[in-house]
Amino acid sequence: MRQHLRFFLFVTLLGIALRLLAIFCFPGVTTDSFIYGDIAKNWLRHGIYGLTGSDAISATYIRLPGYPAFLAAVFAVSGVDHYRSVLFTQVFVDIGTCFLIADIARRLISEQAARVALLLAALCPFLAQYVAAALTESLEIFFTSLALDLALIAFDRPLLRLWFTCGLAIGAAVLLRPDGGLLLIAIAGYVLVIGLTNQVSGDHRLKQGLLAACILTVVALAPLIPWTRRNLHVFHRFQPLAPRYANEENEFVPMGFNRWVKTWIADYSSVEEIYWAVPGSRVDAAKLPSRAFDSEAERERTFAVLTEYNKLLHISPRLDAQFESLAQERITHAPLRYYLWLPALRIADMWLRPRTATLPCDTRWWEFNDDPQWSVLAISLAVVNLAYVLAALYGSWRVDHLQYAGLLLTFVVLRSLFLGTLENPEPRYTLECYPVVIVLASAVFVGAISSPSVALAEAETILP
């Protein structure tokens, strides 16, 4: 650690500089940011977890309390609506993430890999982008990295307090985003697999594995108990997480429309142009891809339904039934497309698309209709993203013989499969996997990979 202190200091300053550059050049305070901020302000000022309406503050459950609590804490110190203070705070959270990623690489691969991973994390433009956005991503990635790191420590030193702490990290991730629960499934499931494997091989640790999985599950889900009780008391309904479509109580959700979208959507550009436009904005049917129709008759029916929507700019139950009818016909006609090929395309799009959602780049970057500087930026980010992903794929081949590497791969595969089921393939949803991507990519740039026991013996931990 002392030998490489100057390297760590230089890389840390480099990472901070990149994140500050993102904040000053591309600050991202979006509609979602203001929703989180409004909840935080009302919670801080009035003690009400709710949104400001035309007449009063209305209690809500459309967002989990993790990020509003973070915003409320920052607002209490810096002043309400000081979102730049939020972004500056996220810089230090994300730098902590970089060191956690480095520690995972050291434990899994080697000390040399840890230094490479720290550099790759500090210079990662995608982590920096979301530091500059008042959204959950930076905190979610931090707690994901923390939980994975603590799990690796607990595998080598099976102490119950380590599993307890790991459960707290998972619980924090769940309080930020509902899909944080995938982290619990991946880690607890892997613990049970390790226990069963050891049991078969004669190492009687199945009971310890079951106990560890139970501790993880109980501790991770315990923070949801007050939230669930609050929703039962206020809304008289069992709501342990936020609603899938962020809808208020008794708010109509056009499930037919959502299902129809899933019969053809495969890319983020369609999310912006079609999915997010509904309700409230007109839909340009000409922007639908050719895979949205299986025949000329279906194309005419689809255009007719969208024309009716454009007159109303909202979806009524009757109109939603028409979308449902279209969806059912398309699913019946091509079930493999709906259940297999389109989810695979959505997963690929989320992993490979340039991550420009928080930047001024044109969503249809490949058409080169944008200003040259933004086209160059989009292409550059596409190349950088592809380089990270390809390096991780090659690195996974190099470390697949290492103990516990399967935990990281299990999490990535599980999360990717889940994301394939969504009708809004947003590239930011794969960022929670980027700590694993960076750790695996670091293996490409090191020499012979030592076993975890050798790596652990090389030096003291990077983190105190």
C-alpha positions as CSV (number, residue, x, y, z in Angstrom):
1,M,0.0,0.0,0.0
2,R,2.8,2.5,0.9
3,Q,4.8,1.5,-2.1
4,H,1.9,2.5,-4.4
5,L,0.6,5.4,-2.4
6,R,1.5,7.9,-5.1
7,F,-0.2,5.8,-7.8
8,F,-3.4,5.7,-5.7
9,L,-3.3,9.4,-5.0
10,F,-2.7,10.3,-8.7
11,V,-5.5,8.0,-9.9
12,T,-7.9,9.3,-7.2
13,L,-7.2,12.9,-8.3
14,L,-7.7,11.9,-11.9
15,G,-11.0,10.3,-11.1
16,I,-12.2,13.3,-9.1
17,A,-11.2,15.6,-12.0
18,L,-13.1,13.5,-14.6
19,R,-16.2,13.6,-12.4
20,L,-16.0,17.3,-11.7
21,L,-15.7,17.8,-15.5
22,A,-18.9,15.8,-16.0
23,I,-20.7,17.9,-13.4
24,F,-19.7,21.2,-14.8
25,C,-20.1,20.3,-18.5
26,F,-23.1,17.9,-18.4
27,P,-25.1,18.3,-15.1
28,G,-28.2,16.1,-15.2
29,V,-31.2,17.2,-13.1
30,T,-34.0,15.3,-14.8
31,T,-37.8,14.9,-14.2
32,D,-37.0,11.9,-12.0
33,S,-34.5,14.1,-10.1
34,F,-37.2,16.6,-9.3
35,I,-39.6,13.9,-8.2
36,Y,-37.0,12.5,-5.8
37,G,-36.2,16.1,-4.7
38,D,-39.9,17.0,-4.1
39,I,-40.3,13.9,-1.9
40,A,-37.1,14.8,0.0
41,K,-38.2,18.4,0.6
42,N,-41.6,17.5,1.9
43,W,-40.1,14.8,4.1
44,L,-37.6,17.3,5.4
45,R,-39.9,20.3,5.9
46,H,-43.2,18.7,6.8
47,G,-42.4,15.1,7.8
48,I,-44.6,13.8,4.9
49,Y,-43.3,11.4,2.4
50,G,-45.2,12.8,-0.5
51,L,-45.5,14.9,-3.6
52,T,-46.6,18.5,-3.8
53,G,-50.0,18.8,-5.5
54,S,-52.1,21.8,-6.6
55,D,-53.7,22.1,-3.1
56,A,-51.7,20.0,-0.7
57,I,-49.0,17.4,-0.2
58,S,-50.1,14.0,-1.1
59,A,-48.5,10.9,0.4
60,T,-46.9,8.6,-2.2
61,Y,-45.2,5.3,-2.6
62,I,-44.0,5.6,-6.3
63,R,-40.4,5.8,-5.2
64,L,-38.5,3.9,-2.5
65,P,-37.1,6.0,0.3
66,G,-33.4,5.4,-0.2
67,Y,-32.6,8.2,-2.6
68,P,-35.0,10.8,-1.1
69,A,-33.4,10.1,2.3
70,F,-30.0,10.8,0.7
71,L,-31.3,14.0,-0.9
72,A,-32.9,15.1,2.4
73,A,-29.6,14.6,4.2
74,V,-27.7,16.7,1.6
75,F,-30.4,19.4,1.5
76,A,-30.4,19.6,5.4
77,V,-26.7,20.6,5.2
78,S,-26.4,22.6,1.9
79,G,-30.0,24.0,1.6
80,V,-33.1,22.8,-0.3
81,D,-32.8,22.4,-4.0
82,H,-29.0,22.6,-4.0
83,Y,-28.6,19.8,-6.5
84,R,-25.0,20.6,-7.3
85,S,-24.2,19.8,-3.7
86,V,-25.8,16.4,-4.3
87,L,-23.6,15.9,-7.4
88,F,-20.5,16.9,-5.5
89,T,-21.4,14.4,-2.7
90,Q,-21.8,11.7,-5.3
91,V,-18.3,12.3,-6.5
92,F,-16.9,11.0,-3.2
93,V,-19.4,8.1,-3.2
94,D,-18.2,7.1,-6.6
95,I,-14.5,7.4,-5.7
96,G,-15.3,5.0,-2.9
97,T,-16.8,2.7,-5.5
98,C,-13.5,2.8,-7.4
99,F,-11.6,1.5,-4.4
100,L,-14.2,-1.2,-3.7
101,I,-13.8,-2.4,-7.3
102,A,-10.0,-2.4,-6.8
103,D,-10.4,-4.4,-3.6
104,I,-12.6,-7.0,-5.4
105,A,-10.0,-7.3,-8.1
106,R,-7.2,-7.8,-5.5
107,R,-9.1,-10.5,-3.7
108,L,-10.2,-12.3,-6.9
109,I,-7.1,-11.9,-9.0
110,S,-4.0,-10.1,-7.7
111,E,-2.6,-6.8,-6.3
112,Q,-1.5,-5.8,-9.8
113,A,-5.1,-6.3,-11.1
114,A,-6.3,-4.1,-8.2
115,R,-4.2,-1.2,-9.5
116,V,-5.5,-1.7,-13.1
117,A,-9.1,-2.0,-11.9
118,L,-8.7,1.3,-9.9
119,L,-7.4,3.0,-13.0
120,L,-10.2,1.6,-15.2
121,A,-12.9,2.6,-12.7
122,A,-11.5,6.1,-12.1
123,L,-11.3,6.8,-15.9
124,C,-14.7,5.1,-16.7
125,P,-16.7,7.8,-18.5
126,F,-20.0,6.0,-17.7
127,L,-19.6,6.0,-14.0
128,A,-18.6,9.7,-14.2
129,Q,-21.7,10.5,-16.3
130,Y,-24.1,9.3,-13.6
131,V,-22.2,11.1,-10.8
132,A,-23.3,14.2,-12.7
133,A,-26.9,13.0,-12.6
134,A,-29.2,13.4,-9.6
135,L,-30.4,9.8,-9.9
136,T,-29.9,6.6,-8.0
137,E,-27.2,5.1,-10.1
138,S,-24.1,6.3,-8.3
139,L,-25.3,5.1,-4.9
140,E,-26.7,1.9,-6.3
141,I,-23.4,1.0,-7.9
142,F,-21.6,1.8,-4.7
143,F,-23.7,-0.5,-2.5
144,T,-23.6,-3.2,-5.2
145,S,-19.8,-3.1,-5.1
146,L,-19.8,-3.0,-1.3
147,A,-22.1,-6.1,-1.1
148,L,-20.0,-8.1,-3.6
149,D,-16.7,-7.2,-1.9
150,L,-18.1,-8.1,1.6
151,A,-19.4,-11.4,0.1
152,L,-15.9,-12.3,-1.1
153,I,-14.4,-11.4,2.3
154,A,-17.1,-13.6,4.0
155,F,-16.3,-16.5,1.7
156,D,-12.7,-16.5,2.8
157,R,-13.5,-15.7,6.4
158,P,-17.0,-17.2,7.1
159,L,-17.9,-14.9,10.0
160,L,-21.6,-14.3,10.6
161,R,-20.9,-10.6,11.2
162,L,-19.5,-10.3,7.7
163,W,-22.7,-11.8,6.2
164,F,-24.7,-9.4,8.5
165,T,-22.8,-6.4,7.0
166,C,-23.2,-7.7,3.5
167,G,-26.9,-8.0,4.2
168,L,-27.0,-4.3,5.2
169,A,-25.3,-3.3,2.0
170,I,-27.9,-5.3,0.0
171,G,-30.7,-3.7,2.0
172,A,-29.4,-0.3,1.1
173,A,-29.3,-1.2,-2.6
174,V,-32.9,-2.5,-2.3
175,L,-34.0,0.8,-0.7
176,L,-32.6,2.7,-3.6
177,R,-34.1,0.6,-6.4
178,P,-36.4,-2.4,-6.4
179,D,-34.1,-4.3,-8.7
180,G,-31.5,-4.2,-6.0
181,G,-33.2,-7.4,-4.8
182,L,-31.4,-9.2,-7.7
183,L,-28.2,-8.7,-5.7
184,L,-29.8,-10.6,-2.8
185,I,-30.9,-13.5,-5.1
186,A,-27.4,-13.8,-6.7
187,I,-25.4,-13.7,-3.4
188,A,-27.7,-15.8,-1.3
189,G,-28.2,-18.3,-4.1
190,Y,-24.5,-18.6,-4.6
191,V,-23.9,-19.1,-0.9
192,L,-26.3,-22.0,-1.0
193,V,-24.6,-23.5,-4.1
194,I,-21.3,-23.3,-2.3
195,G,-22.7,-25.0,0.7
196,L,-24.2,-27.8,-1.3
197,T,-21.0,-28.3,-3.2
198,N,-19.0,-28.5,0.0
199,Q,-21.5,-30.9,1.4
200,V,-21.2,-33.2,-1.6
201,S,-17.4,-33.0,-1.4
202,G,-17.4,-34.0,2.2
203,D,-16.9,-30.6,3.7
204,H,-19.9,-30.3,6.0
205,R,-20.6,-26.6,5.7
206,L,-24.2,-26.8,4.4
207,K,-25.6,-25.6,7.7
208,Q,-23.2,-22.7,7.7
209,G,-24.3,-21.8,4.1
210,L,-28.0,-22.0,5.1
211,L,-27.4,-19.8,8.1
212,A,-25.4,-17.3,6.0
213,A,-28.2,-17.2,3.4
214,C,-30.8,-16.7,6.1
215,I,-28.9,-13.9,7.7
216,L,-28.4,-12.2,4.3
217,T,-32.1,-12.4,3.5
218,V,-33.4,-11.3,6.9
219,V,-31.0,-8.4,7.2
220,A,-31.4,-7.3,3.6
221,L,-35.2,-7.3,3.8
222,A,-35.5,-5.9,7.3
223,P,-35.2,-2.2,6.1
224,L,-38.4,-2.8,4.0
225,I,-40.5,-3.6,7.1
226,P,-41.1,0.1,8.2
227,W,-41.8,1.1,4.5
228,T,-44.3,-1.8,4.1
229,R,-46.0,-1.0,7.4
230,R,-46.2,2.7,6.4
231,N,-47.9,1.8,3.1
232,L,-50.3,-0.6,4.9
233,H,-51.2,2.2,7.3
234,V,-51.5,5.0,4.8
235,F,-52.8,3.2,1.7
236,H,-54.2,0.0,3.2
237,R,-52.3,-2.1,0.7
238,F,-49.3,-4.4,0.8
239,Q,-46.6,-2.6,-1.1
240,P,-43.1,-3.7,0.0
241,L,-41.4,-2.1,-3.0
242,A,-42.2,0.7,-5.4
243,P,-44.8,-0.1,-8.1
244,R,-43.3,-1.5,-11.3
245,Y,-44.7,1.4,-13.4
246,A,-44.3,4.1,-10.7
247,N,-48.0,4.6,-10.6
248,E,-50.0,6.2,-7.8
249,E,-52.8,4.4,-6.0
250,N,-55.8,3.8,-8.3
251,E,-53.9,5.3,-11.3
252,F,-54.7,3.5,-14.5
253,V,-51.8,1.6,-16.0
254,P,-52.1,0.8,-19.8
255,M,-50.9,-2.8,-19.6
256,G,-52.2,-3.5,-23.1
257,F,-50.0,-0.7,-24.5
258,N,-47.0,-1.9,-22.5
259,R,-47.5,-5.5,-23.7
260,W,-47.8,-4.3,-27.3
261,V,-44.6,-2.3,-27.0
262,K,-42.8,-5.5,-25.8
263,T,-43.8,-7.3,-29.0
264,W,-41.5,-5.1,-31.1
265,I,-39.2,-2.8,-29.0
266,A,-35.5,-3.7,-28.9
267,D,-33.6,-0.4,-28.7
268,Y,-33.3,2.8,-26.6
269,S,-34.3,5.1,-29.4
270,S,-37.8,3.6,-29.5
271,V,-38.0,4.2,-25.7
272,E,-37.5,7.9,-26.2
273,E,-39.6,8.3,-29.3
274,I,-42.5,6.0,-28.6
275,Y,-42.6,4.6,-25.1
276,W,-41.8,7.7,-23.1
277,A,-44.1,9.8,-25.3
278,V,-47.2,8.0,-24.0
279,P,-49.2,9.6,-22.4
280,G,-49.1,13.3,-23.1
281,S,-47.2,13.6,-26.4
282,R,-48.0,12.7,-30.0
283,V,-46.5,9.5,-31.4
284,D,-45.0,9.5,-34.9
285,A,-46.0,6.2,-36.2
286,A,-43.5,6.5,-39.0
287,K,-40.8,5.9,-36.4
288,L,-42.0,2.5,-35.6
289,P,-39.5,-0.2,-36.9
290,S,-40.6,-2.6,-39.5
291,R,-40.6,-5.5,-36.9
292,A,-43.7,-3.7,-35.3
293,F,-45.9,-5.2,-38.1
294,D,-46.3,-8.7,-39.4
295,S,-48.6,-7.8,-42.3
296,E,-49.9,-4.8,-44.2
297,A,-53.3,-5.3,-42.5
298,E,-51.7,-5.2,-39.1
299,R,-49.8,-2.1,-40.0
300,E,-53.0,-0.3,-40.9
301,R,-54.6,-1.4,-37.6
302,T,-51.7,-0.2,-35.7
303,F,-51.6,3.2,-37.4
304,A,-55.4,3.5,-36.8
305,V,-55.0,2.9,-33.0
306,L,-52.1,5.4,-32.8
307,T,-54.1,8.0,-34.7
308,E,-56.9,7.6,-32.1
309,Y,-54.3,8.0,-29.4
310,N,-52.9,11.1,-31.0
311,K,-56.4,12.7,-30.8
312,L,-56.7,12.0,-27.1
313,L,-53.0,12.1,-25.9
314,H,-53.9,9.5,-23.3
315,I,-54.9,5.9,-23.3
316,S,-58.4,5.0,-22.1
317,P,-59.3,1.5,-21.1
318,R,-61.1,1.0,-24.4
319,L,-58.0,2.1,-26.4
320,D,-55.8,0.0,-24.2
321,A,-57.9,-3.0,-25.0
322,Q,-57.1,-2.4,-28.7
323,F,-53.4,-2.4,-27.9
324,E,-53.9,-5.6,-26.0
325,S,-55.6,-7.2,-28.9
326,L,-52.7,-6.3,-31.2
327,A,-50.2,-7.6,-28.7
328,Q,-52.0,-10.9,-28.2
329,E,-52.1,-11.5,-32.0
330,R,-48.5,-10.8,-32.4
331,I,-47.4,-13.0,-29.5
332,T,-49.6,-15.9,-30.8
333,H,-48.1,-15.4,-34.3
334,A,-44.5,-15.4,-33.1
335,P,-44.0,-16.6,-29.5
336,L,-40.3,-17.1,-29.8
337,R,-39.8,-13.6,-31.0
338,Y,-41.6,-12.3,-27.9
339,Y,-40.1,-14.6,-25.3
340,L,-36.6,-15.1,-26.7
341,W,-35.4,-13.0,-29.6
342,L,-36.6,-9.6,-28.5
343,P,-35.4,-10.0,-24.9
344,A,-32.0,-11.0,-26.3
345,L,-31.9,-7.9,-28.6
346,R,-32.9,-5.7,-25.7
347,I,-30.1,-7.1,-23.5
348,A,-27.6,-6.6,-26.4
349,D,-28.8,-3.0,-26.9
350,M,-28.4,-2.1,-23.3
351,W,-24.9,-3.5,-23.2
352,L,-23.6,-2.2,-26.5
353,R,-25.3,1.1,-27.1
354,P,-23.3,4.3,-26.5
355,R,-24.3,5.6,-23.0
356,T,-25.3,9.1,-24.1
357,A,-28.7,9.4,-22.3
358,T,-27.3,12.2,-20.1
359,L,-25.5,13.9,-23.0
360,P,-26.7,16.2,-25.8
361,C,-26.0,13.5,-28.4
362,D,-28.7,12.5,-30.8
363,T,-30.4,9.2,-29.8
364,R,-30.1,8.1,-33.4
365,W,-26.4,8.7,-33.4
366,W,-25.7,6.2,-36.3
367,E,-27.7,8.4,-38.8
368,F,-25.1,11.2,-38.3
369,N,-27.7,14.0,-38.3
370,D,-26.2,15.6,-35.2
371,D,-23.5,18.2,-34.8
372,P,-20.1,16.7,-35.7
373,Q,-18.8,17.1,-32.1
374,W,-21.7,15.1,-30.7
375,S,-21.5,12.4,-33.4
376,V,-17.8,12.0,-32.6
377,L,-18.5,11.8,-28.9
378,A,-21.2,9.2,-29.4
379,I,-19.0,7.0,-31.6
380,S,-16.1,7.4,-29.1
381,L,-18.2,6.3,-26.2
382,A,-19.5,3.3,-28.3
383,V,-15.9,2.3,-28.8
384,V,-15.0,2.8,-25.2
385,N,-18.0,0.8,-24.0
386,L,-17.2,-2.0,-26.5
387,A,-13.6,-2.1,-25.3
388,Y,-14.7,-2.5,-21.6
389,V,-17.2,-5.2,-22.5
390,L,-14.8,-7.2,-24.8
391,A,-12.0,-6.9,-22.2
392,A,-14.4,-8.2,-19.5
393,L,-15.4,-11.2,-21.7
394,Y,-11.7,-12.1,-22.3
395,G,-11.0,-11.5,-18.6
396,S,-13.8,-13.8,-17.6
397,W,-12.1,-16.6,-19.6
398,R,-8.9,-15.9,-17.8
399,V,-10.3,-16.0,-14.3
400,D,-13.0,-18.6,-14.7
401,H,-10.8,-21.1,-12.8
402,L,-10.7,-18.8,-9.8
403,Q,-12.8,-19.5,-6.7
404,Y,-15.8,-17.3,-6.3
405,A,-15.5,-15.7,-9.8
406,G,-18.9,-17.4,-10.4
407,L,-20.5,-15.1,-7.9
408,L,-19.8,-12.0,-10.1
409,L,-20.8,-13.8,-13.3
410,T,-24.0,-15.0,-11.7
411,F,-25.0,-11.5,-10.7
412,V,-24.3,-10.2,-14.3
413,V,-26.2,-13.0,-16.0
414,L,-29.2,-12.7,-13.6
415,R,-29.4,-9.0,-13.9
416,S,-29.1,-9.1,-17.7
417,L,-31.9,-11.7,-18.0
418,F,-34.1,-9.6,-15.8
419,L,-33.4,-6.5,-17.9
420,G,-34.5,-8.4,-21.0
421,T,-38.0,-8.6,-19.6
422,L,-38.4,-4.8,-19.5
423,E,-40.2,-2.8,-22.2
424,N,-37.8,0.1,-21.7
425,P,-34.2,-1.0,-22.6
426,E,-32.2,1.8,-21.0
427,P,-28.4,1.4,-21.1
428,R,-28.1,2.8,-17.6
429,Y,-29.7,-0.3,-16.2
430,T,-26.5,-2.3,-16.9
431,L,-24.3,0.1,-15.0
432,E,-24.8,-1.9,-11.8
433,C,-22.9,-4.6,-13.6
434,Y,-19.9,-2.3,-14.4
435,P,-18.0,-3.1,-11.2
436,V,-17.9,-6.7,-12.4
437,V,-17.0,-5.6,-16.0
438,I,-14.1,-3.6,-14.7
439,V,-12.8,-6.3,-12.3
440,L,-12.9,-8.9,-15.2
441,A,-11.3,-6.4,-17.6
442,S,-8.4,-5.8,-15.2
443,A,-7.4,-9.5,-15.7
444,V,-6.5,-8.7,-19.3
445,F,-3.7,-6.4,-18.3
446,V,-1.9,-8.5,-15.7
447,G,0.5,-11.3,-16.0
448,A,0.0,-14.8,-14.7
449,I,-3.1,-14.9,-12.5
450,S,-2.5,-16.2,-9.0
451,S,-5.0,-18.0,-6.9
452,P,-7.1,-16.1,-4.4
453,S,-5.1,-17.4,-1.5
454,V,-1.9,-16.1,-3.0
455,A,-3.5,-12.8,-4.0
456,L,-4.7,-12.3,-0.4
457,A,-1.3,-13.0,0.9
458,E,0.4,-10.4,-1.4
459,A,-0.4,-7.4,0.7
460,E,-2.7,-5.8,3.2
461,T,-6.1,-4.8,1.9
462,I,-6.5,-1.7,-0.1
463,L,-9.4,-0.6,2.1
464,P,-8.8,-0.1,5.8
